[in-house]
Amino acid sequence: MPKQRIDWRAVWQLIKPYWVSEEKWKARGLLFVIVALALAAVYLEVLFNTWNREFYNALETKNFKAFTEQLWRFTYLAFTFIAVAIYRIYLMQSLQMRWRMWMTRQYMARWLQHQAYYRIEQTGTADNPDQRIAEDLNLLTSATLSLSLGLLSSVVTLVSFVGILWSVSGPISFMLSSHEITIPGYMVWFAIAYAGVGSLIVGWVGWPLVSKNYFRQRFEADFRFGLIRVRENAEAVALYRGETEEAVQLNGRFQRIRDNWWGIMRTTKSLNLVSTFYSQFANIFPFLMAAPRYFSGAITLGGLMQISSAFGQVQGALSWFISAFSDLAEWKASVNRLAGFHAAVDAAHEEKEGVLVTANNVGAILLDRVILNVPNGPALTTELTADIQAGQRILIAGPSGCGKSTLIRALAGVWPYGAGSIEIPQQWKLLFLPQRSYLPIATLRAAIAYPAGENSYTDLAIRHYLDLCKLPQLKKLLDHSDNWSQRLSPGEQQRLAFVRALLTRPDALFLDEASSALDTETEELVYQLILQELPEAVIVSVAHRESVAKYHKMRWQFVADSRAPTIVDDDIERSLYTIQHTKPGKA
């Protein structure tokens, strides 16, 4: 549940970086011009206020010459106001996009650095990071500019018109208990009272919108994610005939949107009732208050119209909170979400006690008393101490859930949950092939070369290894762009991953069930290719099939450690695992 109170320190931490960045002078220059145009617009409003008095006085006295002069004056004032308004919006949109571009680059970089995106997904500390980067940053930049400049304009308008309203409204006198009471500039006090009462009522009625907008953005993102999941796993859903269950889940997610939306509608209806009555009554209120002095002859028709115009400006400036309340509620919801995302990314970047991965110069991977934990949970293993020498071929085996893939993640440096240290030779190039290889939506050439650039390898080399890995049909598709994880079968994707490994030529290759989708003949082919093309490389495989064992010279068997006590996890007793070193053919 988001906090209702605005933490201005957190808001400043979100807003400040851009204005002190390498783009600060362009940003500040644009902001200065926008502020100058906003002040010019207020000055023009002051001139329009004076024009109101002179124009209606000309009408009252039937002075045709003065009437035509005021029409010409209105013409150039109006054209000037139009130009100021157009360029103010244009430059503000330009500044908004510059700010959003800069913040998007910064947030994406922070999210991607040090596998923060991976750790956030593992710990679940921030939901829908894509939505926060794409939508919340957009809303933060646009709403911050529009709200802050609107507040500035309101303050300047208030300062400019309160003196005018004070002087033109004059005093009002009335009797109270045989005492004559005179209130100077009485319309100013009426405007303050009117706006104050309206702001209190609007704030009380509309404050629930903050939390409702917070959850609206979250529920919308959850629903979109569910739709994307169906699209990405269309074949699996179709094979399982899972349409009914997917519909149930999607309808459930949309139901949360619907329920929250009805809450927003009810609150907005009440808010609109109050704000509409407030704004409509404001049109007649100054005439009601100034009518006694007009009918007594104390002020002219022009003076009455000037009082109405000045009252509208003062009351509008004082009512900034009322007119901007909906935008404020949505802005605060985005601030809360971005602050939470910012904190989650910072937490993912913090150096915490866990599995420490460092570089060495000894030519071997060293594991020293490594303990693997589940994220924010209990241990999976006892202390693991081992080494991986250059050229070794190791098979990691054991029951499901014992920590085999987790050990590979720890060696990759993306699994900090646990204790102990891992040293990696500084000069070694490591490559990790998971069971489901990642293929970006790009040309096939770029998908094969990933994470290197699209033109890192020659077409001759790519075609050569496509032939060797039994993928000759893909040679003609190198320049085609597609969603290859959907276009290719799991077996084709795994063979393509081996093509990537052969092109990359790493010093250490880690295969986590990387051939599980291949038939025995093709699995034998790709392993023989790896051993032939990378004879000096370390090969570490996680596999359940014994057919892989013959390509390795050592087995790390995960076994329950009888010396360690069992632990209770989710009310289930389980053992801690350790590594037993054996020959490949033995378990």
C-alpha positions as CSV (number, residue, x, y, z in Angstrom):
1,M,0.0,0.0,0.0
2,P,1.6,3.4,-1.0
3,K,2.2,6.1,1.5
4,Q,-0.4,8.8,1.5
5,R,2.1,11.5,2.7
6,I,4.4,13.0,0.1
7,D,8.1,12.4,1.0
8,W,9.6,15.5,-0.6
9,R,13.1,14.3,0.0
10,A,12.4,11.2,-2.1
11,V,10.8,13.4,-4.8
12,W,13.9,15.6,-4.9
13,Q,16.1,12.5,-5.2
14,L,14.1,11.5,-8.3
15,I,14.1,15.0,-9.9
16,K,17.5,16.4,-9.0
17,P,19.9,14.2,-11.1
18,Y,18.9,15.6,-14.5
19,W,19.3,19.2,-13.4
20,V,22.9,18.7,-12.3
21,S,23.9,16.3,-15.1
22,E,26.0,16.9,-18.2
23,E,22.8,18.3,-19.9
24,K,22.2,20.8,-17.1
25,W,22.9,24.0,-19.1
26,K,20.6,23.1,-22.0
27,A,17.9,22.0,-19.5
28,R,18.3,25.1,-17.4
29,G,18.3,27.4,-20.4
30,L,15.1,25.8,-21.8
31,L,13.5,26.1,-18.4
32,F,14.5,29.8,-18.1
33,V,12.9,30.6,-21.5
34,I,9.7,28.6,-20.5
35,V,9.5,30.5,-17.2
36,A,10.0,33.8,-19.0
37,L,7.1,32.9,-21.3
38,A,4.9,31.9,-18.4
39,L,5.6,35.3,-16.7
40,A,4.9,37.0,-20.0
41,A,1.5,35.2,-20.2
42,V,0.7,36.5,-16.7
43,Y,1.7,40.0,-17.7
44,L,-0.6,39.8,-20.7
45,E,-3.4,38.7,-18.4
46,V,-2.9,41.9,-16.4
47,L,-3.2,43.9,-19.6
48,F,-6.3,42.0,-20.5
49,N,-7.7,42.9,-17.1
50,T,-7.2,46.6,-17.8
51,W,-8.6,46.2,-21.2
52,N,-11.8,44.7,-19.7
53,R,-12.4,47.9,-17.7
54,E,-11.8,50.3,-20.6
55,F,-13.7,48.2,-23.1
56,Y,-16.9,47.9,-21.0
57,N,-16.7,51.6,-20.0
58,A,-16.6,52.4,-23.7
59,L,-19.8,50.3,-24.2
60,E,-21.5,51.9,-21.2
61,T,-20.8,55.5,-22.4
62,K,-21.4,54.5,-26.1
63,N,-17.9,56.0,-27.0
64,F,-17.4,54.5,-30.5
65,K,-13.8,55.8,-30.9
66,A,-12.7,54.3,-27.6
67,F,-14.6,51.1,-28.6
68,T,-12.7,50.7,-31.9
69,E,-9.4,51.6,-30.1
70,Q,-10.0,48.8,-27.6
71,L,-10.8,46.3,-30.4
72,W,-7.4,47.0,-32.1
73,R,-5.7,46.8,-28.7
74,F,-7.4,43.4,-28.1
75,T,-6.2,42.2,-31.5
76,Y,-2.5,42.7,-30.9
77,L,-2.8,41.5,-27.3
78,A,-4.5,38.3,-28.5
79,F,-2.0,37.5,-31.2
80,T,0.9,38.1,-28.8
81,F,-0.8,35.9,-26.2
82,I,-1.3,33.1,-28.8
83,A,2.4,33.2,-29.8
84,V,3.5,33.1,-26.2
85,A,1.2,30.2,-25.4
86,I,2.2,28.2,-28.5
87,Y,6.0,28.5,-27.9
88,R,5.6,27.9,-24.2
89,I,3.9,24.5,-24.8
90,Y,6.3,23.7,-27.7
91,L,9.4,24.3,-25.6
92,M,8.0,22.6,-22.5
93,Q,7.3,19.4,-24.6
94,S,10.9,19.6,-25.9
95,L,12.3,19.9,-22.3
96,Q,10.0,17.0,-21.2
97,M,11.3,14.7,-23.9
98,R,15.0,15.6,-23.2
99,W,14.4,15.0,-19.5
100,R,12.6,11.7,-20.2
101,M,15.3,10.5,-22.6
102,W,18.0,11.2,-20.0
103,M,16.2,9.5,-17.2
104,T,15.3,6.5,-19.3
105,R,18.9,6.0,-20.2
106,Q,20.0,6.3,-16.6
107,Y,17.3,4.0,-15.2
108,M,17.8,1.4,-17.9
109,A,21.6,1.4,-17.3
110,R,21.2,1.1,-13.6
111,W,18.6,-1.7,-14.1
112,L,20.9,-3.6,-16.4
113,Q,24.1,-3.1,-14.5
114,H,25.4,-5.9,-12.2
115,Q,22.4,-8.0,-13.2
116,A,20.1,-5.9,-11.0
117,Y,17.2,-6.8,-13.3
118,Y,17.9,-10.5,-12.5
119,R,18.2,-10.0,-8.7
120,I,15.0,-7.9,-8.6
121,E,13.1,-10.7,-10.4
122,Q,14.6,-13.3,-8.0
123,T,13.6,-11.3,-4.9
124,G,10.4,-9.8,-6.2
125,T,11.2,-6.4,-4.7
126,A,9.7,-4.4,-7.5
127,D,6.9,-5.5,-9.8
128,N,6.7,-4.6,-13.5
129,P,10.0,-2.7,-14.0
130,D,9.2,-2.3,-17.7
131,Q,6.1,-0.3,-16.8
132,R,8.0,1.9,-14.3
133,I,10.6,2.7,-16.9
134,A,8.3,3.2,-19.8
135,E,5.2,4.9,-18.2
136,D,6.1,6.2,-14.8
137,L,9.2,8.1,-16.0
138,N,7.1,9.6,-18.8
139,L,4.5,10.7,-16.2
140,L,7.1,12.0,-13.8
141,T,8.7,14.3,-16.3
142,S,5.5,15.6,-17.9
143,A,3.6,16.0,-14.7
144,T,6.5,17.6,-12.8
145,L,7.0,20.2,-15.5
146,S,3.3,21.0,-16.0
147,L,2.5,21.0,-12.2
148,S,5.5,23.1,-11.2
149,L,5.1,25.6,-14.0
150,G,1.3,25.7,-13.3
151,L,2.1,26.5,-9.6
152,L,4.6,29.1,-10.6
153,S,2.0,30.8,-12.9
154,S,-0.6,30.7,-10.1
155,V,1.8,32.3,-7.6
156,V,2.8,35.1,-10.0
157,T,-0.9,35.6,-11.1
158,L,-1.9,35.8,-7.4
159,V,0.8,38.4,-6.7
160,S,0.0,40.4,-9.9
161,F,-3.8,40.5,-9.4
162,V,-4.3,40.6,-5.7
163,G,-3.3,44.3,-5.6
164,I,-5.6,45.0,-8.5
165,L,-8.5,43.3,-6.9
166,W,-7.8,45.0,-3.6
167,S,-7.8,48.5,-5.2
168,V,-10.7,48.1,-7.6
169,S,-13.1,46.3,-5.1
170,G,-12.7,48.9,-2.5
171,P,-14.0,48.6,1.1
172,I,-17.4,47.2,2.2
173,S,-19.1,48.4,5.4
174,F,-21.9,46.8,7.4
175,M,-23.4,47.1,10.8
176,L,-22.9,44.4,13.5
177,S,-24.4,44.9,16.9
178,S,-24.6,48.7,16.5
179,H,-21.0,48.7,15.3
180,E,-20.0,49.7,11.8
181,I,-17.4,47.3,10.4
182,T,-15.4,48.1,7.3
183,I,-13.5,45.5,5.4
184,P,-10.9,47.0,3.0
185,G,-10.3,45.1,-0.3
186,Y,-13.2,42.8,0.7
187,M,-13.2,40.8,-2.6
188,V,-9.6,39.6,-1.8
189,W,-10.8,38.1,1.5
190,F,-13.9,36.6,-0.2
191,A,-11.6,35.0,-2.8
192,I,-9.3,33.5,-0.2
193,A,-12.2,32.1,1.8
194,Y,-13.9,30.7,-1.3
195,A,-10.7,29.0,-2.5
196,G,-9.8,27.8,1.0
197,V,-13.1,26.1,1.6
198,G,-13.1,24.6,-1.9
199,S,-9.6,23.2,-1.5
200,L,-10.3,21.5,1.8
201,I,-13.4,19.8,0.5
202,V,-11.7,18.7,-2.7
203,G,-8.7,17.3,-0.8
204,W,-10.9,15.4,1.5
205,V,-13.1,14.0,-1.3
206,G,-10.3,13.2,-3.8
207,W,-7.4,11.9,-1.6
208,P,-8.3,8.2,-2.1
209,L,-7.4,8.7,-5.8
210,V,-3.7,8.5,-4.9
211,S,-3.8,4.9,-3.8
212,K,-6.3,3.9,-6.5
213,N,-4.1,5.4,-9.2
214,Y,-1.1,3.5,-7.8
215,F,-2.9,0.2,-8.1
216,R,-4.4,1.1,-11.4
217,Q,-0.9,1.3,-13.0
218,R,0.1,-1.9,-11.3
219,F,-3.0,-3.9,-12.3
220,E,-2.7,-2.6,-15.9
221,A,0.9,-3.8,-16.1
222,D,0.0,-7.2,-14.7
223,F,-2.7,-7.6,-17.3
224,R,-0.4,-6.7,-20.2
225,F,2.2,-9.1,-18.8
226,G,-0.3,-11.9,-18.8
227,L,-1.3,-11.2,-22.4
228,I,2.4,-11.2,-23.4
229,R,3.0,-14.5,-21.6
230,V,0.2,-16.1,-23.7
231,R,1.7,-14.8,-26.9
232,E,5.2,-15.9,-26.1
233,N,4.1,-19.3,-25.0
234,A,1.4,-19.7,-27.7
235,E,2.5,-23.2,-28.8
236,A,2.7,-24.7,-25.3
237,V,-0.7,-23.2,-24.3
238,A,-2.2,-24.6,-27.5
239,L,-0.7,-28.1,-27.0
240,Y,-2.0,-28.2,-23.4
241,R,-5.4,-26.9,-24.6
242,G,-4.9,-24.3,-21.9
243,E,-7.2,-21.6,-23.3
244,T,-9.8,-22.0,-20.6
245,E,-7.3,-21.7,-17.7
246,E,-5.5,-18.8,-19.4
247,A,-8.9,-17.0,-19.9
248,V,-9.6,-17.6,-16.2
249,Q,-6.3,-16.1,-15.2
250,L,-6.6,-13.1,-17.6
251,N,-10.1,-12.4,-16.6
252,G,-9.0,-12.5,-12.9
253,R,-6.3,-9.9,-13.7
254,F,-8.7,-7.8,-15.6
255,Q,-11.3,-8.1,-12.8
256,R,-8.8,-6.3,-10.5
257,I,-8.5,-3.5,-13.1
258,R,-12.3,-3.3,-13.3
259,D,-12.8,-3.2,-9.5
260,N,-10.2,-0.6,-9.1
261,W,-11.6,1.4,-12.0
262,W,-15.1,1.4,-10.4
263,G,-13.4,2.8,-7.3
264,I,-11.7,5.5,-9.3
265,M,-15.0,6.3,-11.0
266,R,-16.9,6.7,-7.7
267,T,-14.2,8.9,-6.3
268,T,-13.9,10.9,-9.5
269,K,-17.7,11.4,-9.6
270,S,-17.7,12.9,-6.1
271,L,-14.6,15.0,-7.0
272,N,-16.2,16.3,-10.2
273,L,-19.4,17.1,-8.3
274,V,-17.5,19.3,-5.9
275,S,-15.1,20.9,-8.4
276,T,-17.7,21.5,-11.0
277,F,-20.0,23.2,-8.5
278,Y,-17.1,25.2,-7.3
279,S,-16.0,26.4,-10.7
280,Q,-19.5,27.2,-11.9
281,F,-20.5,29.1,-8.8
282,A,-17.2,31.0,-9.1
283,N,-18.6,32.6,-12.3
284,I,-21.4,34.3,-10.5
285,F,-19.9,34.8,-7.1
286,P,-17.9,38.0,-7.8
287,F,-21.0,39.6,-9.3
288,L,-23.1,38.8,-6.3
289,M,-20.4,40.2,-4.0
290,A,-19.8,43.4,-6.1
291,A,-23.5,44.0,-7.0
292,P,-24.3,46.3,-4.0
293,R,-21.5,48.7,-4.9
294,Y,-22.4,48.7,-8.6
295,F,-26.1,49.4,-8.0
296,S,-25.2,52.1,-5.5
297,G,-23.2,53.8,-8.2
298,A,-19.9,53.4,-6.4
299,I,-18.4,51.5,-9.4
300,T,-19.0,51.6,-13.2
301,L,-19.9,48.7,-15.5
302,G,-16.2,48.6,-16.5
303,G,-15.2,48.5,-12.9
304,L,-17.6,45.7,-12.2
305,M,-16.2,43.7,-15.2
306,Q,-12.6,44.4,-14.0
307,I,-13.5,43.2,-10.5
308,S,-15.0,40.0,-12.0
309,S,-11.9,39.4,-14.1
310,A,-9.5,40.1,-11.3
311,F,-11.5,38.0,-8.9
312,G,-11.4,35.1,-11.4
313,Q,-7.6,35.4,-11.7
314,V,-7.1,35.5,-7.9
315,Q,-9.6,32.8,-7.2
316,G,-8.1,30.7,-10.0
317,A,-4.6,31.1,-8.7
318,L,-5.7,30.2,-5.2
319,S,-7.6,27.2,-6.6
320,W,-4.5,25.6,-8.2
321,F,-4.7,22.7,-5.8
322,I,-8.4,22.1,-6.9
323,S,-7.8,22.2,-10.6
324,A,-4.6,20.1,-10.4
325,F,-5.8,17.6,-7.9
326,S,-6.3,14.7,-10.3
327,D,-2.9,15.2,-11.9
328,L,-1.4,15.5,-8.5
329,A,-2.9,12.2,-7.4
330,E,-1.6,10.4,-10.5
331,W,1.8,12.1,-10.2
332,K,2.2,11.0,-6.6
333,A,1.3,7.4,-7.5
334,S,4.1,7.4,-10.1
335,V,6.5,9.0,-7.6
336,N,5.7,6.2,-5.1
337,R,6.3,3.5,-7.8
338,L,9.5,5.1,-9.0
339,A,10.8,5.6,-5.5
340,G,10.2,1.9,-4.8
341,F,11.9,0.9,-8.1
342,H,14.8,3.1,-7.3
343,A,15.2,1.6,-3.9
344,A,15.0,-1.9,-5.3
345,V,17.7,-1.2,-7.9
346,D,19.9,0.4,-5.2
347,A,19.4,-2.7,-3.0
348,A,20.4,-4.9,-5.9
349,H,23.6,-2.9,-6.4
350,E,24.6,-2.9,-2.7
351,E,27.5,-5.1,-1.8
352,K,26.1,-7.6,0.7
353,E,27.5,-10.6,2.4
354,G,27.1,-13.6,0.1
355,V,29.0,-15.5,-2.6
356,L,31.9,-13.3,-3.5
357,V,33.2,-13.7,-7.0
358,T,36.7,-12.2,-7.7
359,A,39.5,-12.5,-10.3
360,N,42.8,-14.4,-9.8
361,N,45.9,-15.1,-11.9
362,V,46.5,-18.8,-11.0
363,G,44.8,-20.3,-14.1
364,A,42.1,-22.2,-12.3
365,I,38.6,-21.6,-10.9
366,L,38.6,-21.9,-7.1
367,L,35.6,-22.5,-4.9
368,D,36.3,-21.9,-1.2
369,R,33.6,-22.9,1.4
370,V,30.8,-21.9,-0.9
371,I,27.3,-22.2,0.6
372,L,24.3,-21.8,-1.8
373,N,21.0,-20.4,-0.4
374,V,17.6,-19.7,-2.0
375,P,16.9,-16.0,-2.3
376,N,16.1,-14.6,1.2
377,G,15.8,-18.1,2.4
378,P,17.6,-21.2,3.8
379,A,20.6,-23.0,2.5
380,L,20.7,-25.5,-0.3
381,T,24.1,-26.9,0.3
382,T,26.8,-27.3,3.0
383,E,30.2,-25.8,2.3
384,L,31.6,-26.7,-1.1
385,T,35.3,-26.5,-1.7
386,A,36.7,-27.5,-5.2
387,D,38.7,-26.3,-8.1
388,I,38.4,-26.4,-11.9
389,Q,41.7,-26.7,-13.7
390,A,42.3,-25.6,-17.3
391,G,41.2,-28.2,-19.8
392,Q,39.1,-30.2,-17.3
393,R,35.7,-31.7,-18.3
394,I,33.3,-32.0,-15.4
395,L,29.8,-33.4,-15.3
396,I,27.6,-32.1,-12.5
397,A,24.9,-34.5,-11.6
398,G,22.4,-35.0,-8.8
399,P,18.6,-35.0,-8.0
400,S,16.4,-32.2,-9.1
401,G,16.4,-29.2,-6.8
402,C,19.8,-29.9,-5.1
403,G,21.5,-26.8,-6.4
404,K,23.2,-27.9,-9.7
405,S,22.0,-25.0,-11.8
406,T,22.3,-22.7,-8.8
407,L,26.1,-23.5,-8.7
408,I,26.4,-22.6,-12.4
409,R,24.7,-19.2,-11.6
410,A,27.0,-18.6,-8.7
411,L,30.0,-19.3,-11.0
412,A,28.5,-16.8,-13.5
413,G,28.4,-14.2,-10.7
414,V,24.6,-13.7,-10.8
415,W,23.7,-15.6,-7.6
416,P,24.9,-13.7,-4.5
417,Y,22.7,-15.7,-2.1
418,G,24.9,-17.6,0.2
419,A,28.4,-17.4,1.5
420,G,32.0,-18.3,0.5
421,S,34.1,-17.1,-2.4
422,I,34.7,-18.0,-6.0
423,E,37.9,-17.0,-7.9
424,I,37.8,-16.8,-11.7
425,P,41.0,-16.5,-13.8
426,Q,41.2,-12.9,-15.0
427,Q,42.3,-13.8,-18.5
428,W,39.6,-16.5,-19.1
429,K,36.6,-15.9,-21.3
430,L,33.5,-17.7,-19.8
431,L,30.4,-18.6,-21.7
432,F,27.2,-20.0,-20.1
433,L,24.6,-21.9,-22.2
434,P,21.3,-22.4,-20.2
435,Q,18.7,-24.9,-21.1
436,R,16.6,-22.3,-22.9
437,S,19.0,-20.0,-24.8
438,Y,18.2,-16.4,-25.2
439,L,17.6,-15.2,-28.8
440,P,16.9,-11.5,-29.3
441,I,14.3,-10.3,-31.8
442,A,16.7,-9.2,-34.5
443,T,18.3,-10.6,-37.6
444,L,19.4,-14.3,-37.3
445,R,23.0,-13.1,-37.7
446,A,22.6,-10.8,-34.7
447,A,20.8,-13.5,-32.7
448,I,23.7,-16.0,-33.3
449,A,26.3,-13.4,-32.4
450,Y,24.6,-12.2,-29.2
451,P,25.9,-10.8,-26.9
452,A,28.6,-9.7,-29.4
453,G,27.7,-7.2,-32.2
454,E,25.9,-8.3,-35.3
455,N,29.0,-8.1,-37.5
456,S,31.4,-9.7,-35.0
457,Y,31.7,-12.9,-37.1
458,T,32.0,-13.5,-40.8
459,D,29.1,-15.1,-42.7
460,L,31.5,-17.8,-43.9
461,A,32.2,-18.8,-40.2
462,I,28.5,-18.7,-39.3
463,R,27.5,-20.8,-42.3
464,H,30.3,-23.3,-41.6
465,Y,29.1,-23.9,-38.0
466,L,25.4,-24.0,-39.0
467,D,26.3,-26.8,-41.4
468,L,28.3,-28.7,-38.7
469,C,25.4,-28.3,-36.2
470,K,22.8,-29.6,-38.7
471,L,21.2,-26.3,-39.4
472,P,21.8,-25.7,-43.1
473,Q,18.3,-24.5,-43.6
474,L,19.1,-21.4,-41.6
475,K,21.9,-20.2,-43.8
476,K,19.6,-18.3,-46.1
477,L,17.9,-16.5,-43.2
478,L,20.8,-14.7,-41.8
479,D,19.4,-11.3,-42.9
480,H,15.8,-12.0,-41.8
481,S,14.5,-10.5,-38.6
482,D,12.1,-12.6,-36.5
483,N,11.2,-13.7,-33.0
484,W,13.5,-16.7,-33.2
485,S,12.5,-18.1,-29.8
486,Q,9.1,-18.5,-31.3
487,R,10.1,-19.4,-34.8
488,L,12.6,-22.2,-34.0
489,S,12.0,-25.4,-32.2
490,P,13.7,-26.0,-28.8
491,G,16.1,-28.4,-30.5
492,E,17.0,-25.8,-33.1
493,Q,17.5,-23.2,-30.5
494,Q,19.9,-25.4,-28.5
495,R,21.9,-26.2,-31.7
496,L,22.0,-22.5,-32.4
497,A,23.5,-22.0,-28.9
498,F,26.2,-24.4,-29.7
499,V,26.9,-22.4,-32.9
500,R,27.3,-19.4,-30.7
501,A,29.7,-21.3,-28.4
502,L,31.8,-22.4,-31.3
503,L,32.0,-18.9,-32.7
504,T,32.8,-17.4,-29.3
505,R,35.5,-19.9,-28.5
506,P,35.5,-19.5,-24.7
507,D,38.2,-20.7,-22.3
508,A,35.5,-22.2,-20.1
509,L,32.1,-23.4,-21.3
510,F,29.3,-24.1,-18.9
511,L,26.3,-26.2,-20.2
512,D,23.2,-26.2,-18.0
513,E,21.0,-28.9,-19.6
514,A,22.0,-27.3,-22.9
515,S,21.4,-30.4,-24.9
516,S,18.3,-31.7,-23.2
517,A,16.1,-31.1,-26.3
518,L,18.4,-32.9,-28.6
519,D,18.2,-36.5,-29.7
520,T,21.1,-38.8,-28.7
521,E,22.8,-38.7,-32.1
522,T,22.7,-34.9,-32.3
523,E,23.8,-34.5,-28.7
524,E,26.8,-36.7,-29.5
525,L,27.5,-34.6,-32.6
526,V,27.6,-31.3,-30.8
527,Y,29.6,-32.6,-27.9
528,Q,32.2,-34.0,-30.2
529,L,32.3,-30.7,-32.1
530,I,32.9,-28.9,-28.8
531,L,35.7,-31.2,-27.8
532,Q,37.3,-31.1,-31.3
533,E,37.0,-27.3,-31.7
534,L,37.8,-26.3,-28.1
535,P,40.3,-28.9,-27.0
536,E,41.9,-26.7,-24.3
537,A,38.7,-25.3,-22.9
538,V,37.1,-26.2,-19.6
539,I,33.8,-28.0,-20.2
540,V,31.3,-28.1,-17.3
541,S,28.0,-29.8,-17.9
542,V,24.8,-30.1,-15.8
543,A,22.8,-33.0,-17.1
544,H,20.4,-35.7,-16.0
545,R,21.1,-38.1,-18.9
546,E,24.0,-40.5,-18.5
547,S,24.7,-40.3,-22.2
548,V,26.5,-37.0,-21.6
549,A,28.9,-38.6,-19.0
550,K,31.3,-40.1,-21.5
551,Y,32.4,-36.7,-22.7
552,H,33.7,-35.8,-19.3
553,K,36.6,-37.0,-17.1
554,M,35.2,-36.0,-13.7
555,R,31.8,-36.1,-12.0
556,W,30.6,-33.8,-9.3
557,Q,27.8,-35.7,-7.7
558,F,25.4,-33.7,-5.5
559,V,24.5,-36.0,-2.6
560,A,22.7,-35.5,0.7
561,D,25.3,-34.7,3.4
562,S,24.6,-37.2,6.2
563,R,26.8,-35.1,8.6
564,A,24.5,-32.0,8.2
565,P,21.2,-31.7,10.0
566,T,18.0,-31.6,7.9
567,I,16.3,-28.2,7.7
568,V,12.6,-27.3,7.5
569,D,11.6,-25.2,4.6
570,D,7.9,-24.5,4.1
571,D,7.1,-27.2,6.7
572,I,9.0,-29.7,4.5
573,E,12.1,-31.4,5.9
574,R,14.9,-31.6,3.4
575,S,18.6,-32.4,3.4
576,L,21.6,-30.2,2.6
577,Y,23.7,-31.3,-0.3
578,T,27.4,-31.6,-0.8
579,I,29.7,-32.5,-3.8
580,Q,31.1,-36.0,-4.1
581,H,34.0,-36.3,-6.6
582,T,33.8,-39.5,-8.7
583,K,34.7,-40.7,-12.1
584,P,32.1,-40.0,-14.9
585,G,30.7,-43.5,-15.0
586,K,30.1,-43.7,-11.2
587,A,27.3,-42.1,-9.2
